[in-house]
Amino acid sequence: MAKHITTEDFDQEVTHSDKLVMIDFFAEWCGPCKMLAPAIDALSSEYEDKVKIFKCDVDNEPELAGQFGVQSIPTIVFLKDGELVDKVVGFQSKEALADKLNKLM
């Protein structure tokens, strides 16, 4: 299951990570976000040794969402060495996200 990230632990978990990081920006009330959740959790298990996968509730962490220009949800960002390397907006299939992860690793 993907860990929830907050502004407080962002620096430690993301900025200084030596792994690729994926963050799913979502909200509890968002239908497409709920549809995406099982895929995010499955990828978190499948890639746990290779990629850090997090979820970020935009209602609880508006500052973090703003840092990445999140205007629509779900938005998924990919970071290497704390820097944004890719971003996708809207529902994505598990396969599409796995392909993206494999290309960015």
Buried (B, 14 or more C-beta within 10 A) or exposed (E): EBEBBBBEEBEEBBEEBEBBBBBBBBBEEBEBBEEBBEBBBBBBEBBEEEBBBBBBBBEEBEEBBEEBEBEEBBBBBBBBEEEBEBBBBEBBEBEEBBEBBEEBE
